[in-house]
Amino acid sequence: MPRPLRHPSRSASLSRRLGLALALWAAACGKNPQTVAPTTTPDAPAAKPAAKSELPARLEWLSTRLEAARVQHHIPGMAVAVVKGDEVVFAKGFGLADLETKRPVTPETVFAIGSTTKAFTSALVAMQVDAGKLKWDDPLSQHVPELQLRPRTSERGEATPVTTLRDALCHRSGFTRMSMLWASGALTVSEVLAQASGAEPTADFRKKFLYNNVVYGAAGEAAARSAGTTWGEMLHARVFEPLGMKSTNATKAAAEADPRRAQGYRWREVTEVHEALPMRSIDSVPAAGAINSNVLDMAQWLRLQLGRGSYEGKQLVSAERLQETWSPQIEVAGGIKYGLGWMLGDWQGHRVVEHGGNIDGYAAEVGMLPDDGIAYVLLTNVSMTGLQRESLGIVFDSLLGELPSEHDEGSALDLRPYTGRYVANFASFDDARFSVTDEGGKLFVDVPGQTKYELLPPNDEGRWVFALTDTIQVAFDLDEKGRAYLMHMHQGGFDFELPRQGYSAPPDFTLEQVQDQLGRYRAEGSGPEATVTLKDGRLVCEIKGQMGFVLRKPDAEGRWHFRAKDDIAVSFREDAKGAIDALVIHQGGTDVVLPRVATKEPPLPSVAQLLKASQAARFTKQLEKLGAVELTGKVRIPSSNVEGRFRLVFDAQHRQRMELDFGRYGRSIETYDGTSAWSVSTLDIPTEAQGRYLKQAGLASPLLAGDWTQGFDDATVEGRVGKGAEERIVVVLRVKDLPPMKLYVDPKRGDVRSTESITLVEGAGAIPNQSELGEFRKVLGLRLPHRISSTNEHSGPTILEVQSVEQVKGDPAQLFRGPAKL
């Protein structure tokens, strides 16, 4: 059989609710920078500049597109400035700076710029390198002795690596966010650095990009100390004053005292309202994100960047050092690179240097095409927005692309239903994320490890052809609301399906329905070998040396056609006793028979059998008798070197209350009373879960004990992994509108020993989680795990150690009711 044509090359949940409670800490403590795809032509020539006479028309077009995008993305207000060459050619405000007073945004309106601050910090370090006071590869602790990191290495016999200024500025130290150390604003810079010294890495040194504001902030502290001053004072003296940035500051107090400051908001997607947010103090890690500015001042910063360190005839930083900040230091993902405080990518073959910034109530984007002499800044008063990334294409296309005709403007297609991330599991792609973006009114597909491909408008068949080649086409399936939930990639006669991230297709089968078909099949001699498995409720035929092909339901002839290529099918041959003894591959009029390979593995247990092994019914009955149970103990986040106490209260109706107390670092309470769910935290304003987030809050038991299928629409056994004492049965739980949850269950005791899930956090997207449950003991007649380790990439592992289990006295109803008071 021919091979398919390949393309050119907060912590995890104990349950949905517990995972959400811990994930909110990571979400509240800063977001990932916005990124664009890597360039495949880093030395691409600059585009021919638009004629000067075209500029007014282009800027008018840009203004129209920006306002339309602002409305589409539910942004209360924003401001944009564009620099071309050494001239500010555009500066304009859109929408409202304050919804209550109806104050409009102007170019003078001040916003928090979040992590776009990082490039200012790397510039300060560059200035000190110029002065001979620092070297990029100086040990960080040489200048900031409070921070004594202990990176890890998998190389045998290698000494503990030394973290340098360069490592700090490009997020390759191996330490993840450490957000718990600064988010409360209660610690000084020195206290944060000293505490971070005891943090544990989550990846090998220089092997993985892990965003870390604390370590980055230490690089800013090193620059300041080498100059004998503070970071804030150095910033004013070396950057703000020479550039005339008189409206720019780097403290919460200064921003709040400015009457021109925009009020920050978050957008609630279910109720479709904006909620005002208080500013967050970044005083504990100012060099990572503390600047507040307006687009007029930021335009001067862009002039300095495009001028290669020169501003109005004065060289503030050498071109060589500035270029170093634009040089790739580490792979982020899929070929995307990070420099020193800048993300590095491309736009239609032109080199892009950019960075996004997000902090409570504000989102920013700074982007440059340095080889084309174009740069811009976008400042908004909403916490998260897709316009940050989308604005790159809008601005660059408006200035360098073809001006639309009147007909083009009137027939523009709404691309919002198609944009998003889609999951690829075909050919060489293993759980890869393809990003579909709207850039300048054109749809692009960002293929990991390759580049960003432009799509032509859909043809009469609804297919979007790759502009690069008509041999690859894309199509979308839309739901009842008109939003794409599935992307088809058509190439070489194959139709590969990529579901939108978070979407789970309804299962075709239960294990019981296809148990007989599962197994290994192999032709005699050097013929093909196949394994048939059940994955996500669908039958999959994995051809050895090729890939796994998802099968459609059998047709009237008993043939299971490949979903990716309908002219190939398989059928299952039965012997005289009706038992399946072979797999038959049907292709091109030829049948290839693969006899079944004998296996001694016992049949997989059903969900009912697993629940019986766990004595789920007895657990529920005992919990109903107790009324409510309280677990208390220690909670640790090793990646931030913090620990505290937790309290978890739950009952048989799935009502629950989770308290996390980290003292100076912050506290939170999550409640669910059966009809409403609340999050109350020292890090954020009280939040009531709505829509699918409310449904998520009420799913499963807190510790995945008892009947863990309750609340889900479907529970399916899909296989086994491991052997002996490590054998686990894979169970997938599904519910409409939420990502599936995968459980790994001990077949002997019925204990859930680990999980894989995706927690949806409003405004922050989807957070993949993994958890492990262990040290099971029976207390109060309930078999419960006493150690739970939950992990996500943002915060590393969070470890709960249960120290006491007690029955709650009296009526516990008030404990589950929100909003709770801290």
Secondary structure, DSSP 4 states (H G I P E B T S, - for coil): -PPPPPPP-----SSHHHHHHHHHHHHHT--PPP--PPPS-TTPPPPPPPPGGGHHHHHHHHHHHHHHHHHHTT-SEEEEEEEETTEEEEEEEEEEEETTTTEEP-TT-BEE-GGGGHHHHHHHHHHHHHTTS--TTSBHHHH-TT-----B--STTPPPP--BHHHHHTT-SS----GGGTTT--S-HHHHHHHHTTPPPSSBTTTS----HHHHHHHHHHHHHHTTS-HHHHHIIIIIHHHT-TT-BSSHHHHHT-TTBPPEEEEETTTTEEEEEPPPP-TTSHHHH--EE-HHHHHHHHHHHHTTTEETTEESS-HHHHHHHTS--EEEETTEEE-SS-EEEEETTEEEEEEEEEETTEEEEEEEETTTTEEEEEEESBS--THHHHHHHHHHHHHHSPPPPHHHHHT----TTT-EEEEE-STT-SSEEEEEEEETTEEEEE-TTS-EEEEPPP-TTS-EEBSS-TTEEEEEEE-TTS-EEEEEEEETTEEEEEEBTT--PPPS--HHHHGGG-EEEE-STT--EEEEEEETTEEEEEETTS-EEEBPPP-TTS-EEBSS-TTEEEEEEE-TTS-EEEEEEEETTEEEEEEBPP--PPPPPPHHHHHHHTTHHHHHHHHHHH--EEEEEEEEETTTTEEEEEEEEE-TT--EEEEEE-GGG-EEEEEE-SS-EEEEETTEEEEE--THHHHHHT-S-TTS-S-TTTT-SEEEEEEEES-GGG-EEEEEEEETTEEEEEEEE-TTT--EEEEEEEEEETTTEEEEEEEEEEEEEEETTEEEEEEEEEEETTTEEEEEEEEEEEEPPS-THHHH-SS---
